[in-house]
Amino acid sequence: MSTTELTWYKSSYSGTQGDDCVEVAVTEQAICVRDSKDVTRPHFAVGRDGWTRFVGFAAGS
């Protein structure tokens, strides 16, 4: 799936001052992640189970 076919979302916690941030796009198979400051760079994909574990770890649970 190409980057232009994905719907990208940025965190509501992201600032509007060009802060460092990532964007995510959800597919049936994976969560795609890219740098919001340079969307021309390649994104990477993480399986749904891996993403769930990462978010749980990041949230401290």
C-alpha contacts under 8 A as a table, 3 or more apart, distances in Angstrom:
res1	aa1	res2	aa2	distance
1	M	5	E	6.55
1	M	6	L	7.49
2	S	5	E	5.41
2	S	6	L	6.95
3	T	6	L	5.45
3	T	43	H	7.87
4	T	7	T	7.85
6	L	25	A	6.13
6	L	26	V	7.78
7	T	25	A	5.59
7	T	26	V	7.59
8	W	23	E	5.93
8	W	24	V	5.41
8	W	25	A	4.63
8	W	26	V	7.98
9	Y	23	E	5.26
9	Y	24	V	5.31
9	Y	25	A	6.22
10	K	14	S	6.99
10	K	21	C	7.48
10	K	22	V	6.53
10	K	23	E	4.59
10	K	24	V	6.65
10	K	36	S	7.78
11	S	14	S	5.42
11	S	21	C	7.91
11	S	22	V	7.87
11	S	23	E	7.24
14	S	19	D	6.85
14	S	20	D	7.98
14	S	21	C	6.57
15	G	18	G	6.81
15	G	19	D	5.76
16	T	19	D	6.87
18	G	37	K	7.36
20	D	36	S	7.62
20	D	37	K	7.17
21	C	35	D	6.46
21	C	36	S	5.74
21	C	37	K	7.27
22	V	33	V	6.65
22	V	34	R	5.56
22	V	35	D	4.67
22	V	36	S	5.08
23	E	33	V	5.73
23	E	34	R	5.40
23	E	35	D	6.35
23	E	36	S	5.70
24	V	31	I	6.58
24	V	32	C	5.40
24	V	33	V	4.61
24	V	34	R	6.57
25	A	31	I	5.82
25	A	32	C	5.04
25	A	33	V	6.65
26	V	30	A	6.34
26	V	31	I	4.75
26	V	32	C	6.31
27	T	30	A	5.30
27	T	31	I	6.14
27	T	32	C	7.63
29	Q	47	G	6.44
29	Q	48	R	6.81
30	A	45	A	5.95
30	A	46	V	5.39
30	A	47	G	4.42
30	A	48	R	5.20
31	I	45	A	5.49
31	I	46	V	5.24
31	I	47	G	6.27
31	I	48	R	6.28
31	I	51	W	6.92
32	C	43	H	6.43
32	C	44	F	5.58
32	C	45	A	4.23
32	C	46	V	6.36
33	V	43	H	5.48
33	V	44	F	5.45
33	V	45	A	6.19
33	V	46	V	7.91
34	R	39	V	6.67
34	R	41	R	7.62
34	R	42	P	7.07
34	R	43	H	4.57
34	R	44	F	6.73
35	D	38	D	5.61
35	D	39	V	5.99
35	D	41	R	7.55
35	D	43	H	7.58
36	S	39	V	5.64
38	D	41	R	6.00
39	V	42	P	7.58
46	V	50	G	6.21
46	V	51	W	6.05
47	G	50	G	5.25
47	G	51	W	6.15
48	R	51	W	5.06
48	R	52	T	6.14
49	D	52	T	5.11
49	D	53	R	6.32
50	G	53	R	5.16
50	G	54	F	6.15
51	W	54	F	5.00
51	W	55	V	6.12
52	T	55	V	5.29
52	T	56	G	6.14
53	R	56	G	5.10
53	R	57	F	6.12
54	F	57	F	5.10
54	F	58	A	6.06
55	V	58	A	5.00
55	V	59	A	6.00
56	G	59	A	5.15
56	G	60	G	6.29
56	G	61	S	5.40
57	F	60	G	5.09
57	F	61	S	5.94
58	A	61	S	7.76
